[in-house]
């Protein structure tokens, strides 16, 4: 079974609903609590996603 866990907090799909997103041909998972970080503060994910420090927030 694929290891599905939030890229930010590490909670698994057994603990909380997760949403999958794809970036640079890789699948990632994120929980509802951290979707706003992905949308509005993606530079905070620079250590987790290569190149995230170059993203523009919306």
Buried (B, 14 or more C-beta within 10 A) or exposed (E): EEEBBBBBEEBEBEEEEBEEBEBEEEEBBBBEEBBEBBEEEBEBBEEBBEEBEEBEEE
